[in-house]
């Protein structure tokens, strides 16, 4: 038996790592109803089964943009959105906190990062970068192994009609190193359900122990596999469903501890299930992909798709079909969820996907330009019913895909020209320069995938400088690391065990309603109330709960209530101090406050002893809080103003604010124009000038569901939820008949806000950049800072106006023209770096660009005139001959080079070298060699010989060169120049 199990285990491992050729499953009826086979019916049957038969709540798929999880590029599993439940950090007032039995179909992307299938897509018949994960969850032990296994078996065999003898299961066989025994409970449940021991396999932690990450909740899993062989020969197993039983927590030291509460997390890929049910040899042969493959065939000139792989796929045509079909699905899903092709992180992955799809479609399938965008409606048709955001954003998706495709094809043509030009300059044994390849790449200027650049060079029989390329990649990585925004230290946190202990002890969540206890004085200033609270728990820096802390210790402080705002919703945490009641002269500084599962943890430096049970009084830093309130209300007004300027469909992609500035990310079809930026500022200024009232009220979350114009983000909101409305009472704003939310700023928000807009003073957008295609990041300041920015902008505008006037008067000589050109350069630098209105910056940049062009043209004209005059003087001094070596005064190296060029143009058989003495002993040098004298005589070598004699340097080409040096003996330098030339001539 041991031998047969080991052999089967080997077969299973191979099966899970590569999908064999699919064969149709034998059919036998296990239900009076025909089992569902079409994709939509299979998805609906899964959801209906868990909702109707087993009381599960159906929740929508989360966006593929991870919500508050920087460890992920994309949502890659159904459990991602439920991490707060597993970690115990879910807001107890949120809808999610009430989840017990849940099921859904989750959009997942595995392309880039730790879990990526990108390189395998197209090579086989089963890998995808986008897939749908059908899943059911049981939180906090509402059911566990027995119910999860029996539900899965019931669905597969009775609803989907899969023959029981085609199903195998695997379970966790234990891990002696971790002190874990085999999961015999799961084994016995399967035996009880009728699975024979001969179709059961046990594996170690690599196959059957699931972990969220290096730390965190984890547990054994049991997997259900389908036998493609159907009893004919050796089993060919493919995994269908993974059932994870989260019962442990991986600690920072690597040890395993029991979780306070157990959970069930299951996942089954719809595409693979569908292939089994439809009897297809590959997931690409199902009705999720066949419409796309047909559309690709009709839109290209390629032969029909035939499902070949490896050597059988001549010309890689079928590989290209699979790549294009997979990638356009992923692109459509991601763009619909607000992730667009860009230059870093997830947007960069999408950019690579899009360019990979363009490359395969144009080079292997001979697709016409604009082809990829034409496939978007097919994706919408197949997936839009399940994910309506595809239908809402179909036009934008197609537009973005087509724009990027056009740009990439233009880059491809330019890249080919650059490669050809570079190859003409290389010797027969030279490697292709890494710098040129890098400039062509996604990290450089043209955005061509490096593997494409390598392929283009291989076709030419040229080798790339791989070592140089690796060096450039390392330098780029270092540069990105230096340019990245500093990661804020996380500080003290409550882990899953601490949160579990608090819940077991019955400690209620922190009452933080006192953070809203502030009012306007008659004078217009704000009055912030203090808050008296009791110390419920203290935590040492390592997270251990302690009864007291001593002098000089940094600790975490949990109170029954607080008036501190804990960082969330993009607003920075409050800071301030607390005192013990009765001991007012000892201040305990509070550096920050963080929310963990409804508990507010204050990070405190203790100057004296502090004990659990102490009564304390909290004081927020009023200036800090007020600045945050100004910025947060300004964010709402900015959001509203952007909708006014860009249209009601404009969506916020995120924001962050602190007392100094605010940052706002917005979905845009194109970069904002200066006129739009100015209009946005004007709309905000109008609301600020009217000093409108800001209304805030908590209402049931359900009341906000269908209010036209109400702004919300892809976040988990508490219930009841706080509504912030500018100028209109909340009750009126939430009345759908009033349409008030379309006329002013109305948002779901738990932040702290001004009570009237006038305290903002002013708002200036001082920065704007494209984060990715379709997403613009704005940086803004308010109040006194905004006024100063306007003053700086006005001052620079006056300087630019004065410079333009001087330029219009004209320059008398080269020196004055060059001085004016340098002044334009200085102003350009000043405008580029100044803190000033962005709309004004953009306008001044355009003006200065034109002025500098005019200034440079004036310099060139004066230099040409001066050069012509000096050329005539030198021609009169030197009779015709093969050589002119002389000195001449020139105000710049540019003028000197022009003189040399004009001399050689008028005397083409003459080689010329001129020296121009400058103040402080510096000497300029320029030379040109007659074509008839090369290659034995080169300008670069000539200039180098002379400038080296003067202790300087030279540069140039075989025909023209220039350089600089220093000498008091010009005659000796001239003699060196003549001697070198005569020797070569």
N, C-alpha and C positions, 0 to 999 in steps of 0.2 A: 504493500500500500504506500509506503514511504517513497518508493521509486516512482510509482505512478503519479503521486501527488507532486513530487519534484518535477517530473516531466511536464505535467499539466501546468505547474507554476511557470515553468520556462515558456511554455506556449502562450500563457496568459500575458506574461510580461511583453513578449514580442507582439502580441495582438494589440495591447493597449498602446504600444509605441508606434505601430504602423497599422493602418487600416487595410485589411485584405480586400480582394475583389468581392464586391457585394453579390450575393445571390438571393433570389426571392425566397421569403419565408413560406413554408407550407401553411395552408390555411385550414383551420377547423373552427367551427362556430362555438363560441363559449357564451354567447348572449343571443337573445332573440332579435336584438337590433344589429344591423350591419355596423361593424366597427368603423370609426371615422378614419379617412385616409387623406383628405385634402388638408393642406397646412392650416388654414383658418379653422377648420373643423377639429383638427387634432389639438390645436392650442385651446380652443373653446372647451373641448371635452375635458382637458386637464383642469382648467379653472372651474368649470361647472362641477366636476367631481368633488373637488375639495370644498367648494362653497355649499353645494346642495346636500351632499352625503355626509360631510364631516365638519360642517359649521365653520369653515375658514373664512376669514375676511379677505376680499380681493383688493389689493392695493396696486396702483399704477406702477409701471416701470419708472425707476429713477432716471434722471438724465445721465448720459454717459460721461458728463463732466462730474468728477468726484466732488461731493459736497463736503468741504472743510477737511479734506484728507490729502495733504501734500505728498504722502507716500505713493500715491497712484497717479499715473498719467490719465488713465481712463478707468471707468467702472468695468471690472473684468469678471465679476461674479455676482450672483443674485444677492449674496449676503452683505455686500458693501454698504447699502443704505441702512442696514440694521446694526452696523457696528456699535452705535451708541447704546443699544440694548445689551449686546454681548459684553461691552466694557462697563456697563452700569452708569454711563454718563448721560443717558437720555433725560431730557427735561421732563420732570414728573407732570407738568401742566400740558405737555404736548399730546397730540393725537397718538403719536407713536408709543408713548408710555402705556397706553391702554391695549396695545397689540398683544394677543395671546396666540391665536391660530391665524396664520396669514399665508396666502398663496399669490403668486404673480408670474408673469412672463417678463423677465428682465433683459433689456438690451445690454449686451456685453461687447467690449472691444479688447482684443488682445493683439496689440501692435505696438511694440516698444515697451521698455521697462522690464520688470522682472519676468512677467508672463507674456511672451510674444510669440505669435505663430506666423509672423510676417514672411520670414524667409522660406517657410514651408508651403505657403499658399501658391497653388498652381502646379507644384511638383507632384502632388498626390491627389487623391480623390476625396479628401475629407477635411483638410485644414481650412480655416476661415479666420479673417481678422475681425469680422463681426458675426456674432451668433446670438440666438435667443436662448436664455436659460430658464426653463420651467422649474419652479421651486415651491416647496411648502416649508413652513417654519412653525415650530412650537417654542414659545418663549416661557422662561421661568418654570419649566417642568410641567406645563399643562398636559403634555404627553411626552413619552420618550420612546425607547427602542421598539417595544412590542407594537405600539400603535403605528409608528412610522413605517415599520417593515410590512405590516399587514395592509396598510393603505396602499403602499407602493405595489405590492403583489396583486391586490384587488384591481387597481387601475390597469396595470399592464396586461393581466390575463383576462379579466372580465369585461373591461370597457374597451381596451384596444385589441383584445382578441389574440394576443401573442401566445402561441402554444407554450405550455409550461415546460415541456421537454427541450425547448430552445433556450431556456434561461438558466444561467449559472450565477452563483453569488460568491463573493470573497468577503472575508472578515479579518479583523486585526488578530494576528497570531501572537502578539506580545512583544515586549522589548526588554530583555533582561538588563541591559545597560541602564535603562531608565527606571528599572524596578516595576515594570508594568507586565501583568500577566495577560494571557490571551482573552479576547472578548468572547467568552463562552456563552454569555447571555444572548448575544446576537446569533451565534451559531445555533443555539437551542431554539430560538424563535423561528429561524428558517426551517429547521427540521420539523417543527410543529406545523408550519405552513405547508409542508409537503415537499420541500426541496430535498432530494436524496443526498446523502453524504458524498456520493460519487460526483455530484455537480457543485461541491462546495470546496473552496480553497482558502487557506489562511496565509497571510503575508505579514511582513514586518512593517516598521514605521514608514518606510519609503513609499509603499503602495497604499497602506490602509491606516495611516494616522495623519489627520489633517491639521495644519497649523495656519493661523491667520497671518503670522509674521514671525520675526525673531522672538518676539514676546507676545503675550496675550492669550485669549481663550483658544483652546484646541481640544482634540479628542479623537477617539477611534472612529473609523468610518467603515461602512459595509457597502459594497458596490454590487449592482446587478448588471450582468453582462449577457449579451445575445450571441448565440452560436450561429455564425454565418454558414457553417458547413451542414447544419441540419442533420447531424448524425451520420453523415457520409465521410468516412475517414476521420482524421484528427480534428478536434474542435478548433474553430477559428473564432476567437472571442473578441467582441468589441464592447467597450463599456457603454452602458445606457444611462445609469442613474447612480449617483453617489449620495449616500445618506450619512451625514456627519452627526456625531453625538458629542456635543461640546460639554465636557464635564471636568476638564482640567484647565489650569492657567500656567503658561510658560513664563517663569519669573526671569528677571534680568540676569540672575546667576545661572540660568539654564535648567534649574530644577522645576518640577511639576507640583502644583498644589491644587487641591480640589476647588472648583468654582463654587461661589456661594449659591448660584442658581444654575441649573442645567438647561440646555437648549437643544433643539433639533434644527438642523440646517441641511436641506437637500437640494440637489441641482441635477437637471437632466437637459441635455442639449436638444432643442426642438429639431434641428436639422438632421441629427443622427437618428432620432426616433422616427422621423418622417421617412427616412430612407428604408428603415426596417419595415414600417407599415405599408409603404408603397412598393416594396419588393424591388428596390433599385440597387444598382451596383455601386452607387456613389451618392453622397449628399447633393452633388451638383446635378443629379438626374431627377431631383424632386421638383414639385411645382413651385417651390420657393425660387428656383434658379432657371427652370426651363423657359419662362417668358423672357428673362434677360438674355439667355444664350440665343434664343430665336431672334431677339432684337439686334444682338450683335451681328449675327449672320446676315440679317437683312440690311444692316447699315454699312457693312464692310464688303469686301470682295472675296473674303476667305471662304474655303470649303465649310460645310456644316460641321458642327461640333460632334465628335465621335467618342470622346471619353478616353483617349489614349494617354499613356504616361511613359516616362523614361525614353528608352531608345526607340520604342514604337511610335512615339510622337515626333515624326519627322518634321523639321522646321519649327518645332515647338508651338504649333498652331493651337492645339488644345490647351496647352499650358497657358497661352495668352488669353484664350477664352475664359479660363477659370480665374486668372488674375484680374482681368477687367471686370468680370461679373462680381467677384468678391469685393474689389476695391470701390466700385461705384456704390455698392450697398453701404459700406463703411463710411464713405464720404458723405452720403446723403443723410445717414443717421446722425453723424457727428455735427454736420453743419446745421441740421434742424435743431440740435441741442445747444447751439451756440459755440461750437469749437470749429474754427475755420483754419485753413492752411496758413502757416506763419513761420516764424524764424526760431522759435525755441519751444521746448517742452512738447506738450500734446499737439499744438499747431504745427510744429516742425515735422512730427511723425505724419500728420495728415498731408503736409506738403510733399513728403517723400512718397506717400501712397498715391497721390494724384499724379505725380510725375512718372511713377512706375507704371501706372495704368496708361498714361499717354504713350509712354515708350512702347509698351507691349501692343497697344492698339494700332499705333501708326506704323511701327517697324515690322511687326509680325502679321497683323491682320489687315494692313493697308487701309486703315480707317481714314475717312476724310476729316479735314479740320472741323472742330465743333462737335465731333461725334460723341464724346463722353457726356456732354450736357444733354444730348438727346436721349440718353438712357435714364435720366432722372425720373421722368413720368412713369417708366416701367417699374422702378423701385417703389414709387409712391403707390402705384396700382397694387403691388403685391404685399406691401407692408403698411400702407396708410390706414387701413381699417383698424389694425391693432395699435398703431402709434400715430394718432391724428396730427401731431406736430409736423409730420412729413407733409401732410396735405396743406397745412397752414403756411408752410415755408417753401413749397415746391419751386416757386418762381425764383426766390433768392438762392436756393441750392443750385438750380440750373445755371443761373447767372454767374455765381462764384466759380463753379466748375469750369464753365466755358471761358471765363476771363483768365483763369490760371492756365488752362490748356493753351490758349492763344499765346500767352506770355512765355510759356515753356517752349512751344514750337519755335517762336522767334529766337529764344535763347539757344535752342539746339542748332539752328542755322548759323548763328553768330559763333557758337562754340566750334562748329566744324571749320569755319573760316580761320579762327584763331589757331586751331591745331595745324591746319595746312600751312599757315604763315610761319608758325614755329618750326615745323618740320623742315621747311626750306632752309632755315638757318642752321640746322643741326648737321654735324658730321655723320658719316655712316655708322660709327660705333657709339655715338652719343646717346645717353638716356634722356627721356623727355623730362624737362624741368618740373620739379615738384611745385614750384611757385606758380607756374602757368596752370597746371592741373588744379591746384587749390583755388585759383581765381575763377575757374570754370565751375567749381563744385557748389553744392548746397550751402556750404559754409562760406563760400566766396561771393563772387559778383553775379554769376549767371544762373546759379541754382540747378546745375546738372548733377544728377547722382554720380558719385565717384565711380561706382561700378560701371556706369555707362561710359564715362571718360576712359576707363581702362579698356572696355570693350572696343571703343572706337580706335584706341591706340593699337590694340592687338590686331585689328583688321588691317592696320598699316604696317604690322610687323615691327612695332617700336615698343621698347621696354620703358616703363615708368620708373622714376626715381622714388622707389617705395620708402627708403629710409628717410629721405627728405620730406616725404608726405607725412610720415609718422611724426617727425619733428614738428611740422606745422600744426598737426592735429593736437599735439601736446601743448603747444604755445597757445592755440585757440582755447583749449580747455582751461588753461591757467588764466587767460584773459577773461573768460566768461565767469570764472570763479571770483575774480577780483571785481568784476562789474556787477555781480549779482547783489540784490538787496540783502543786507545783513539779516540773518535769521535771528529773530528775537528769542532770547533764552526763555525756555518754557516755564522755568520756575517750579515751585512746589506743585505737585498734583496729587489728587486722591486716586489711588489705583482701584482695581475691581474688588480687591479684598477689603480695603478701607470703606468703600461705598457699601459693600455687602454687610459689613459689621454695623454701619450706621442704620441700615434698613432693618437688620435683625433686632437692634436695640430700640427700634421704633422712633428714631430721631426724625422729626419732621423736616422737610426742606426749609432752607433759610428764607425767611420772610424779607424780601428786598423791596417791598413797596415803599418804605421810607425814602428810597432814592428819588421818588417823585415829589417829596415834600419840600417844595420851594415856592416862593411867591414873589410878585413884583411889589417893590415899595412905591409909594407915591412919587418919589424922586426919580423913578425909572430904573433903579438898581435892583439886584436880586438878593433875596434873603434865603439862605439855606439853613434848614433846621438841623439840629444835632440829633443823635439817635442813641438812646441808652439800650444796652444789650448785655446778655450773659454769655460768658465763655462756655461753650458746650464741649469743645474738644480742642486739644493742642497736638500738633504734629511736628516731630523733629525733621531735620533736613532730609533724612533718608526715608521719610514717609511713615515712620513709626508713631503710633498714638502714644502720647505721654501725658502725665497728670500735671506737669509744670515745666516751665523753661526758666533758665537762669540768665543772668546778666551777659549781654553780648551775643546771645544765641539768635540765629535766624530761624523762624518757625512759621508754620501754617496755623491759622487761627480760624476756628469755626464758631459762629455766633448764632443765637436764635433769630436775630434780625440784623439788618444792616442798611445804611443809607449810601453805601458805596456801589457804584456801577461797575459790574464785572465785565471784562472785555468780551464782547459778542456783537454780532450784527455789523461788524466793521468799525465800531466805535471803541477807541482806546479806553482802557480801564481808568477808573478814578485813582487818585493817590491822596494822601493826607496823613492823619495821625489819630491815635486814640489815647485816652487817659483812663486810669482806673478811677472809679467813682470815689470821691473823698481824697484823691491824691492828684490834684490838678496840675502840679508843677513837674510831673515826669511824663514826657511825651514818648509814645511808642510809634515810630514812623511806620506807615503802611505804604509799601512800594507799589503794590498792585492787588487786584482782586480778580479771581478766576472762578468761573462756574463749572461745577462738576456734578452732573446728575441732579441738579436742583439745589445743591449745596454751594454756598459762596465761601471760597477759601481766601482768606486775607494773608498776604505775605508780609510778615512783621519782623522788624529788628527790635529785640527786647533789651532796653537799657537796664531793666531791673527784672526781678522775678515776676512771673505771671502764672496764675493757676487756673485750672478748670474750676468753674463756678464763680470766678471773679465777675463783678459788674463793671462794665466799661462804658465810656461815652465816646462816640465816633464823630470826627470832624473831617469833612472832605476839603481838599484844596480848592477853595472857591474859584480862584482865577483859572485854574486848570479846567474845572468842571464847566464854568461859563464859556470858556473858549471851545470846548467840545460841543456844548449845546449850540453855540453859534454855527459851528461847522456842520453839525448834523442837520439842523434846520435848513442850512444853505444847500446841503446835498439834496434834500427833498425839492427845494425850489429849482435847483439845477436840473434835476430829473424832469420836473414839469416843464421847464423852459426848453429843454432839448426836444421834448415831445411836440411843443408848439412850433419849433423851428424845423424839425425833421419829419414830423408826422406822428399820428397817434400810435402807430405800430412800433415805435422806437422802444427798444428794450434795454434795461439796465443789466449789465453783466457782472457787477460787483462794485464795491466801494470800500474805502478805508479813510478814517479821519483821526487826527490827533489835534492838540491845541495849536499846532503850527500851520497845518495845511490839510486839504482834503483831496482825495483821489477818487475818480469816478470813471468806470469802464462802461462804454455804451456800444451797442450793436449799430454799425453804420454800413451803408452800401458803399460809401466812398469817404475819403478824408473830409472833414468839415472845411468849408471855405471861410476866409476871413469875414465875409459878410454874415455867415451863419453864426460864427463865434461871437461876433459883435451883437447880433440879434439875441442870442442866448443871454449874454451879460445884461442886455437892456431889459429883457423880461424879468430877470432876477432883481435888477435895480428898481424896477417899477413896484414889485411886491414889497421890497424892503422899504422904499420911500413911502408906501401907503401904511406902513407899520400895522399890518394885518394881524388879527388875533390868531393864535395857533391853538386849536382845540384837540384834546386828547381824551380818549375814553376806551375802557375795556368793553368788548362786546363778544357774543358767542361767535366762534369761528365760522359757523354755518351761515351767519348773516352776511358775511363778506364774500360768499362764493360767487354770486352772480351780479356784482355791482359793476356796471360799465365804467371803464376808466380807472378802476381801483388798481394801484400799483402794488405788486408783491414780488418776491424773489423765489427762486427754487430753494426754499429753506423749510425746515420743520418749525411751524409756529405753535405757540402754546394756545390752549383753549381754556378760558377766553383769551382773545388776542387784543392787543392795544392798537387802536386806529389813531393816526395823526392827520388832521385836516387843517389846511391853511385857509382862513377867511370864512369857513362855513362850518357850523356845528356838525358834529359827527352824525347825529341822528338824521339830519337833512342830507348829509353826504352819502349815507348808506341807503337812502330811499331811491330805488331804481327809477322811479317816475321823475325825480328831480333832475337827473343827469348832472348833478353837481360835481361828481368825481371826474367828469369830462371837462369841467370849467376851471378847476383849480387842483392843487396838489393834495391828493388823498392817498395815504399809504398805510400798510400794515407795518408797524415798527415798535420795538420795545425799548428804543433808545431814549435818552433825555433830550428835551427840546426847549427852545425858547418859548415864552408865552406870547411874545409879539415879535414880528419879523424885523422891526426897526433896529434891534440891537446888532444885527449882522453888519450894519453900516455900509458895506459895499462888498461886492464879489468880483474878483478878476481871475480869469483863466490864464495861467502863466505858462502852461505847457500842454503839449498835445503830441501824441505819437501813436502809430499803429502797432498794437500788440500782435495782431494777426490780421489776415484778410477778413474784413468785416467787423473788427473790434477796435475801437479807438479809446485810448486812455487819456483822460483830462486831469490836469493838476491845477488846483485853484487855491487862492488865499482870500481872506476876508478882512473886514475892519480896517484898522490903521495900516496894516501891511498892504492891503489892496490899494489904499489911497497913495501910499508911497510908490507902488508899482506904476500907477497911472502917471505920477509926477516924473518918474524915470522915463517912461515911454514918451511923454510930451517933450522932455528935454532932448532925448535922442532924435525925435522927429524934427525939432528945430535945428539940431546939428546937421542932419541930413539935408534939410532944406537949404541951409547956408552953404554946404559943400556943393550942392547942385547949382546954386547961383554962381559960385566961383568957377565951376567947370564951364558954365555957359559963357563966362567972360573970356575964356580962352587963356592959354599959357604963352608967355613970351619965349621961353627956352625949355630945353629938355629937363633941367634941374627942377624947375617949377612944376612941370607936368608930372615928373616922377614923384614929387612931394605930394601932389594932389592925388595921384594914384595910390600912394601909401596911406593917405588919409582915408580913402575909400575902404582900404583893407582894414584899417583900425576900426572904422565905424561898423564894418561887417562883423568883426569879432565882438565889438561891444553889444551890438544888437542881438547876436547869437546867444550871448551869455547873460544878458541883463534879466533881472526879474521885472517883467513888464507884461502888459496885455498881449496874449498870443496873437490875436487878430492884427494888432498893430505891428508886432514883430514880423508877421508874414508879409504885411504890406511894405514895411521898410526893407525887408530882405529883397523883395522883388524890385523895389526902387533902386537899392544899392547895387544890385546885380547889373542893372542897365547902366547906372552911373559908372561903375567900374569898367564896364565894357567900353563906354565912351572915353574914359580917362586913359585906358590902355591904348585905344586907337589913336588918341592925341599924342601919346608918348611915342608910338611907333612912327607916326607921320613926322614928328620933329626929329626923331633919330634918323629916319631915312633921309631927310633933308640935310641934316648935319653930316651924315655919312657920305652923301653925294658930293658935298662941298669938299670934304677932306680927300675923297677919292680923286677928284680932279687935281687937287694940289699935289698929291703923291705921284700921279701919272705924269705931271709936268716935270717933277724932280727926277724921275727914273726913266731912262730910255728903255726901249723894249729889250727884253732879255728873259732868261729862264727863271730869274730870282729877284724878289723884292724883299729886303729885310730893313726895317726902319722903325723909328719911333714916331708916335703921333699922339696928341692929347685927345682922349675920349672920356666923356663923363661916366661911362659905364662899360662893362664888358659887352653888353648888348650892342652898344653903338660900335665898339671896336670890331665885333664879329660882322656887323653889317658893312663896315668899311672894307674888310677883307673880302667878303663875298662880292661886293660891287667891283673891286679891283680885278678879281679873277674872272668875273663875268665879262669885263671889258678887255681883259688880257688873258684869254683862256689857256694859253700855253705857259703862263707864268705861275710859279709857286710863291705864296706871299706869307710872311710872318711879321706881325706888327707888335710892338711893345708900347704900353701907355703908362707913364709914371703917374702915380697918384700921391696925395698927401701922405705924410708919415712913412715914406719909403716904399709903400706897396707898389707893385708893378703888375699890370694886366697884360695878358698874352693871348693872341688869337692867330691862327694860321690856317691855310688851305693849300693843299697840294694839287697841282695840275694832274688831270686824269692820265696824261701821257707818262707821268713819272711813277705812278703806282704799278705794281704792288711793292717794288723794292723800297720806295720812299713813301712813308705814311705820315699823315698829319699828327696822329696821336703820339707816335714815337718822337716826332720833331718837337712838339710842344713839351713832352715829358723831359727831353734832354735839356731844353732851355730852362724850364721851370725848376727842374732839379738843381741846375746850376745856381738858381736864385733861392734855393731852399724852400721851394713851394711844391705844388701838385698840378697835374693836368688831366684832362679827360676829353673824350670825343671819339671820332671814328677814323677810318683810313683817309677820308677826304678832308674833313673839317675837325678842328680841335681847339680847345681853349684852356686857360689855366691862370694861375696867379703865383706870385712870389714876392720877395723883398730883396732889394739890392741898391747900393749907392753907386755902383759901377755899371751903368747901362751899356757902355762901350764893350765891356767884357761879355755881357750877356748877348749883345748883337754879334760879337765875334764868334761866340759859341754857336749861335743860330746859323751864321753863314757857313762856318766850318762843317757843321753837321750836314747841311743841305748840299754843299758842294761835294762832300764825300759820297753822298747817296746818288747825286745826279751824275 
